[in-house]
Amino acid sequence: MPRSPNVDLRRVRNLAGKQDGVLTRGELLGLGATPDWMARQVRLRRWCRLYPGVYLARPGPPSWRARARAALLYAGDGAVLSHRSAAYRRELTDRHTGPIEVLVPHARRVTSRPGLVVRRREKVPDSWGNLRTTNPADTILDIADLPDAGEDEILGLLGRYVRSREDADDVLATLRRRRRHRRRALVEELCAEVGEGVESPLELRYHRGARRHGLPRASLQVREVLDGLYVRADARYEKFGVRIELDGRRYHDAKTDDDIWRDNAAGVAVGDLTLRYRWLHLVREECAVTLQVARALRLRGWTGLPTPCGPACPVARIDWRGRGSVADRGTPGGNIGQA
C-alpha cells in the first residue's frame, strides 16, 4: 500500500481490524490520509467504496458484518441495525439475504442506498453490542409490523427467542408500550401459543388442526431420558402413549439416524407409538393427519370422538362407533402416504 506522506499505516490497519475492515473518510483523515491517497486505493482496487465516505480497506467482496458495519458508520451517531438485519445479528434467524436495515433518530437525515434501507423513529430503542443492534423484543415487533411479514416468520422469531429464554413476557410488555402496531392481536395470539410450548410454524399448524378436529390436549416439548438417550417429543399424548414428531426440514427426504434411534427408544422404553409428520403432510393433508392421530389415540384407549372440520373432511366418513371404526380403510386424503 503506497504511503501517503503523513498516513499512519499501522494505525490504519489496527482500526480496520477492529471494524471488520471498514473505515470512514473522517477516520482516515484523522490518521493522516489524504483524499487523493484514498481515491488511489479504490482506483487500484485495493479498497472499495461501500457508501459515500465509507471504505472497505481490503480487496474482494464485503462480508455481511462488513456491510452492516459500513451501514452503521454511514448512518452515523445513534444508528442501530434493525428489523431483519437485527434478527440475523441476534441469531433469531439463520439467513439474511435482503438489504441491510438501520434505524436512525427522526431528526437525522440519512439517504437510503442500494442494499441499504434507512428508517427513522422518534425514539430509537435500546441497542446492544459492538455492532449496535435493536434489542430482541423490539426487533421481533418491528418485523411483525412490516406489511410483508407473515405469521410463520413472526412465530419462527418468537419460537427461537423463547427457546433461548423462558417466555415472551418482555415482547408483550414492549408491545403494550407501543401506541400503534398493525398486528397487535396476532402477536398476542402467537405469544400465547409460544407460552403453551409451540416453537415453530409447523407445530402451530399441527396443534391448530388438532384443536379444530377435537383431539385431546397434548403435552408439548416433553423432555426425558429413554434407553440412555436424551429425547424431546414435540407433542406427547402421555395418557395414551402416542408421540408426535414434527420435522420442519422441508426438503429432508429421510429420517436421520438420531430420529430413528429416538423413535425406537420411545417404543422400547415406554411403549410409545411415534407418528412423524413433515410440512407436506400438514399443508396438503391436515385432515388425514388428524384422522391418523385419532385412530392411534383410539387404539391406545381414547374414548373421545374427533370432530369433522366440514362436510368434506375425511373424519366425517368414519363410523367411529362401528365395530371396525379404527381399522385402516385406505388413505382418506389420498396423498398422505406419498407426501
Secondary structure by P-SEA (a helix, b strand, c coil): cccccccaaaaaaaaaaaccccccaaaaaaacccaaaaaaaaaacccccccccccccccccccaaaaaaaaaaaacccbbbcaaaaaaaacccccccccbbbbccccbbbbbcccbbbbbbccccccccccccccaaaaaaaaaacccccaaaaaaaaaaaaaacccaaaaaaaaaaccccccaaaaaaaaaaaaaccccaaaaaaaaaaaaacccccccbbbbbcccccccccccccccbbbbbbbcccccccccaaaaaaaaaaaaacbbbbbbbccccccccaaaaaaaaaaaaaaacccbbbbbccccccccccccccccccccccccccccccc
